[in-house]
């Protein structure tokens, strides 16, 4: 049974797909969802919250397809991190396909309004962290933060191709994603070789110089 959260989010996605992001107000969403403005506000106090909820919904759909490690079909042990990320991110684009117009509206609005892009940033980073974890790649610490940022950059680049990809199997999106991940893999290998290995060779910091 659809609850008020889902009804409001569905109404929001439908409205921005039709009208664009900027013209749609919370009152519009409340009216379309059959809610009072106060009811909507308790759940989603602004449109950024609705965008974050949209991303979280897509995340949950992708993560639902990730097998448990102790399952019989828990994955191919020969797969590389790049292979796993490719599979996870393509599942994400498959999940986004029915919402392409809404996604396009959000992206265009963010391009025109840098403050909106900054506001959406934390939700997108959470999504990318979830995708890393789904691919059994750590999203913690400095290296995890760099991976998140790298995946955000990859997402922005590939999303432009996805936006125009009318192929049934999203073959153009697959090609763009594969190329970006191969480039990222080369940079990651250089990082591991020259930065992480250098850190392991460095003597530990003295207590009085340790970063807080």
Protein Blocks (a to p, Z undefined) as FASTA:
>chain_A
ZZfklmmmmmmmmmmmmnojklpcfklmmmmnopafklmmmmmmbfklmmmmmmmmmmmm
mmmmpccfkbmklopfkbcfklmmmmmmmmmmmmmmmmmmmmmmmmmmmmmmmmlmmmmm
mmmmmmmmmmmmmnopafehjklmmmmmmmmmmmmmmmmmmmmmmbfklmmmmmmmmmmm
mmmmmmmmmmmmmmmmmmmmpccddfklgcZZ
